[in-house]
Amino acid sequence: MEWECVVVGAGAAQHQRRTQPGRARRKTIVIDADDPSNRASGVVGGLLGFDQRRPDDLYAAGR
């Protein structure tokens, strides 16, 4: 299968990068290790709606 867009990582920073191609009906694949780098952090910083919340809360909301 051919892809028009490849997004590496499924974290918060990549959310916009995977949403826009989908809205444009582009064949998009997301490649992720399922090993969040900020899971060890106590809180997420600077993310609208999730500032100072636990990373697990962000991942749960996205599922």
C-alpha positions in Angstrom: 0.0 0.0 0.0 1.2 3.5 -0.7 1.0 6.3 1.8 0.7 10.0 1.1 1.7 11.0 4.6 3.8 9.3 7.3 3.6 10.6 10.9 6.3 9.4 13.2 5.1 9.4 16.8 1.6 9.6 18.2 2.1 12.1 21.0 0.4 15.4 21.6 2.9 17.3 19.3 2.0 15.0 16.4 -1.8 15.3 16.8 -2.1 18.2 14.4 0.2 16.5 11.9 -2.0 13.4 11.8 -5.4 15.2 11.9 -4.9 17.6 9.0 -3.9 15.0 6.3 -6.9 12.8 7.4 -9.3 15.8 7.0 -7.8 16.3 3.5 -8.5 12.6 2.8 -4.9 11.7 2.4 -3.7 8.1 3.0 -1.9 8.6 6.3 -0.1 6.1 8.6 1.1 6.8 12.1 4.2 4.9 13.3 4.6 4.9 17.1 6.7 2.8 19.6 3.9 3.0 22.2 6.5 4.1 24.7 5.6 7.7 25.6 8.7 9.7 26.4 6.9 12.0 28.9 5.1 9.2 30.8 7.7 9.5 33.6 6.9 13.2 33.9 4.6 14.3 36.6 2.6 16.7 34.5 2.1 17.9 30.9 3.1 21.5 30.4 1.8 24.1 27.9 -0.8 22.0 26.2 -4.2 23.7 26.0 -6.7 21.9 28.1 -4.1 19.6 29.7 -1.7 22.0 31.2 -0.4 20.7 34.6 -2.3 17.4 34.2 -0.8 13.9 34.2 0.4 12.5 30.8 -1.8 9.4 31.4 -4.9 11.7 31.4 -3.9 13.0 28.0 -3.4 9.5 26.6 -6.7 8.3 28.1 -8.6 11.3 26.5 -7.1 10.5 23.1 -8.2 6.8 23.1 
